[in-house]
Amino acid sequence: MLKQLWFKVIIGMILGVICGLILSPSAFALVPNDIALSIAPWVALAGNIFLALIKMVVIPLVMSSIILGITSADDTATLKSLGLKIAPYFVFTTIIAVTIGICITYIIQPGNFVSADIISSTTSTIVAPVAIASSSISIPDMIVGLIPVNTVQAKLDGNILAFVILAIFIGVALMNINKEDAKPLIDLARAFQAFSMKVIDWAMKLAPYAVFGLLCSITIKIGFDAISSMSMYVFTVITGLFLLLCFYLLVVYLSSKIKPLDFLRRVREVQLMAFSTSSSAAVMGLSMNTAEDKLNVPTPISKFIIPLGATINMDGTALYQVCAAIFLTQLFGIELSFVEIVILALTTVGASIGTPSTPGVGIVILATILQGIGVPVEGIALILGVDRILDMCRTTINVTGDLTASLVMKKLTNFSDASKKVAQEIKAA
């Protein structure tokens, strides 16, 4: 049992939280404040190395997986069917997530549970500038901007969506040229994927230690105070994420006849790693393996849907963003009309698509949404203390949504026997 990754991760999580509480200045405070805060980055070293290894290979992994997923579809009809079905599915589930977030936040009203003293201390705090996306760009310009003209700039901006689109172009182009001409690029993509998976395999050996370090460091910094003062807000977001998980379990059962507990048992390693690392990218390789080995998803579908989903299928993030935005409107006494709520929902759906699959990026996206509804950006300081905890929870839901999507696409796409044979050959290679 000790050899199983998920068990080692759980042990790392428990020990990390316990050690963090022992050292945290706002918990048991075993050591002085300055010493505890200086210990935190050293404890998190293994975790940061783990995340750095993942970030190093995320672009070659995403691009090679999508290219191989597309080219292994065997025919353009299968590819077209998959593409036409996955896009509306992702939009539909994101709308469901945002709707759940809006409803649960208005029902619980978490903004009414925060004291005026906390609000006043926050508004007087100087907040570090957050990168805000320009709202002056027109929709046609945004559409043109999706085409990755400058991949170096896209890499610097952390725009993984640009590489996803580039990989889709390459994969579709390879499907429509002579097989002999396409073979070198396909072999190159296979080599890049093998390299990326090997680096991820090395990184996964660090996973239990990374989980311990990251959670210990987080707990040292936030302790009890940040959680207790924002407990109702945390409860609201987690309740919304739980309802979204229930929606996924229903979709899985209706599409694949897999019982909820059975599905959760099969994907638990992915969920635990996502919870621990707060990064969809960090578990992308594990997600693809889980989809193929434990959910029996054909390789072309998993290699296309999982990397694509890790980039544009951010239902948990969308739910969190709309909950946070409405929570802050309640906090600052801003009344939203029905039209403004609809605009907020649509903005959140759009903002969540293409969100980089790395920890903490939800705060940057949230700042963009807040400006659109007149909430002071300083309000972000209120939720920063508990953001990492919620980041872990919403990432868990994000990766669960990707695995759910792969099962739905398996059901909706007629996968030919020839395609399955090609997929098996690719997996064996």
Residue pairs with C-beta under 8 A, 6 or more apart in sequence:
1 7
2 8
4 269
5 204
5 207
5 208
5 269
5 273
6 268
6 269
6 272
8 207
8 208
9 207
9 208
9 211
9 269
9 272
9 273
9 276
10 272
11 208
12 207
12 208
12 209
12 210
12 211
12 212
12 215
12 276
13 211
13 212
13 215
13 272
13 275
13 276
15 212
15 216
16 211
16 212
16 213
16 214
16 215
16 216
16 219
17 215
17 216
17 219
19 43
19 212
19 216
19 219
20 27
20 215
20 216
20 217
20 218
20 219
20 220
21 27
21 28
21 219
21 223
21 224
22 28
22 30
23 29
23 30
23 31
23 36
23 39
23 216
23 220
24 36
24 219
24 220
24 221
24 222
24 223
24 224
25 32
25 33
25 36
25 37
25 220
25 223
26 222
26 223
26 224
26 225
26 226
27 219
27 223
27 224
29 36
31 39
36 220
37 220
37 221
39 220
40 216
40 217
40 220
40 221
41 217
43 212
43 213
43 216
43 217
43 220
44 213
44 214
44 216
44 217
45 213
46 206
46 209
46 210
46 212
46 213
47 209
47 210
47 211
47 212
47 213
47 214
47 217
47 277
48 213
48 214
49 206
49 210
50 203
50 206
50 207
50 209
50 210
50 277
50 282
51 210
51 277
51 279
51 282
51 358
51 359
53 199
53 200
53 202
53 203
53 206
54 200
54 203
54 277
54 279
54 281
54 282
55 281
55 358
56 199
57 195
57 196
57 199
57 200
58 160
58 281
58 284
58 357
59 155
59 160
59 163
60 192
60 193
60 195
60 196
61 192
61 193
61 196
61 197
61 200
61 284
61 285
61 307
62 160
62 163
62 164
62 167
62 281
62 284
62 307
62 310
62 311
63 163
63 164
63 166
63 167
63 170
63 189
63 192
64 167
64 189
64 190
64 192
64 193
64 196
65 193
65 284
65 288
65 303
65 304
65 306
65 307
66 164
66 167
66 168
66 171
66 303
66 304
66 307
66 308
67 167
67 170
67 171
67 174
67 185
67 186
67 189
68 171
68 186
68 189
68 190
68 193
68 300
68 303
68 426
69 171
69 299
69 300
69 301
69 302
69 303
69 304
69 305
69 307
70 79
70 167
70 168
70 171
70 172
70 174
70 175
70 300
70 304
71 171
71 174
71 175
71 182
71 186
71 189
72 299
72 300
72 303
72 419
72 422
72 423
72 426
73 79
73 82
73 175
73 300
73 304
73 419
74 300
74 416
74 418
74 419
74 422
75 416
75 419
76 172
76 175
76 176
78 300
78 413
78 414
78 415
78 416
78 419
79 172
79 175
81 412
81 413
81 414
82 301
82 304
82 305
82 409
82 413
85 409
85 412
85 413
86 304
86 305
86 308
86 405
86 409
89 405
89 408
89 409
90 309
90 312
90 313
90 353
90 405
91 349
93 247
93 313
93 315
93 401
93 405
94 313
94 314
94 315
94 318
94 349
94 352
94 353
95 345
95 349
96 244
96 247
96 315
97 244
97 315
97 316
97 318
97 319
98 318
98 319
98 322
98 345
98 348
98 349
99 345
100 240
100 243
100 244
100 247
100 319
101 240
101 318
101 319
101 320
101 321
101 322
101 323
101 326
101 348
102 322
102 326
102 341
102 344
102 345
104 236
104 239
104 240
104 243
104 323
105 236
105 240
105 322
105 323
105 326
105 327
105 330
106 326
108 232
108 235
108 236
108 239
109 330
110 232
110 233
110 235
110 236
110 327
110 330
111 233
111 326
111 327
111 328
111 329
111 330
111 331
112 330
113 231
113 232
113 233
114 229
114 230
114 232
114 233
114 331
114 382
115 229
118 229
118 382
119 331
119 332
119 382
122 378
122 379
122 381
122 382
123 376
123 378
125 378
125 381
127 377
127 378
127 380
127 381
130 363
130 364
130 367
130 377
130 380
131 364
131 367
132 367
132 368
132 371
133 368
135 368
135 371
135 372
137 145
146 161
146 162
146 165
147 165
148 154
148 162
148 163
148 165
148 166
151 162
151 163
151 166
154 162
154 163
155 163
158 356
158 358
158 361
159 354
159 356
160 281
160 311
160 354
160 356
160 357
161 311
161 312
161 353
161 354
164 307
164 308
164 311
164 312
167 307
170 185
174 182
174 185
174 186
175 182
190 426
190 429
196 285
197 285
200 284
200 285
200 286
201 285
203 282
204 286
207 273
207 276
210 276
210 277
211 276
211 277
214 276
214 277
215 276
218 388
218 389
222 385
222 386
222 388
222 389
225 385
226 385
226 386
227 234
227 385
227 386
227 389
229 385
230 382
230 383
230 385
230 386
233 323
233 324
233 327
233 383
233 386
234 386
234 389
234 390
236 323
236 327
237 319
237 320
237 323
237 324
237 390
237 393
237 394
238 390
238 393
240 319
240 320
240 323
241 316
241 319
241 320
241 393
241 394
241 396
241 397
244 315
244 316
244 319
244 397
244 401
245 397
245 400
248 397
248 400
248 401
248 404
249 260
249 263
249 264
251 404
251 408
252 258
252 260
252 263
252 404
252 407
253 259
253 260
253 263
255 407
255 408
255 410
255 411
255 412
256 295
256 407
256 410
256 411
258 266
258 295
258 407
264 271
266 290
266 294
266 295
267 290
267 294
267 295
267 400
267 403
269 286
269 290
270 283
270 286
270 287
270 290
270 399
270 400
270 403
271 396
271 399
271 400
273 282
273 283
273 286
274 280
274 282
274 283
274 392
274 395
274 396
274 398
274 399
275 392
275 393
275 395
275 396
276 392
277 283
277 359
277 395
278 359
278 360
278 388
278 391
278 392
278 395
279 357
279 358
279 359
279 395
280 309
280 310
280 314
280 357
280 395
280 398
280 399
280 402
281 310
281 357
281 358
283 399
284 306
284 307
284 310
284 357
287 302
287 306
287 310
287 399
287 402
287 403
288 302
288 303
288 306
288 307
290 403
291 297
291 301
291 302
291 305
291 306
291 403
291 406
291 407
292 298
292 299
292 302
292 427
295 403
295 406
295 407
296 410
297 305
297 406
297 407
297 410
298 410
298 415
298 419
298 420
298 423
299 423
299 424
299 426
299 427
300 415
300 419
300 422
300 423
300 426
301 406
301 409
301 410
301 413
301 415
302 406
305 402
305 405
305 406
305 409
306 402
306 403
306 406
309 398
309 401
309 402
309 405
309 406
310 357
310 398
310 399
310 402
311 354
311 357
312 353
312 354
313 398
313 401
313 402
313 405
314 352
314 353
314 355
314 357
314 398
315 352
315 397
315 398
315 401
316 393
316 394
316 395
316 396
316 397
316 398
316 401
317 352
317 355
317 362
317 365
317 394
317 398
318 348
318 349
318 351
318 352
319 394
319 397
320 362
320 390
320 394
321 348
321 351
321 352
321 362
321 365
321 366
321 369
322 344
322 345
322 348
322 369
324 366
324 383
325 344
325 348
325 366
325 369
325 370
325 373
325 375
326 336
326 344
327 383
328 334
328 370
328 375
328 379
328 382
328 383
329 335
329 336
329 373
329 375
331 379
331 382
332 375
332 376
332 379
334 373
334 374
334 375
336 344
336 373
340 373
343 372
344 369
344 372
344 373
347 369
347 372
348 369
351 365
351 368
351 369
352 365
355 361
355 362
355 365
357 398
359 388
359 391
359 395
360 387
360 388
360 391
362 387
362 391
362 394
363 380
363 383
363 384
363 387
366 380
367 377
367 380
370 376
370 377
370 379
370 380
371 377
383 390
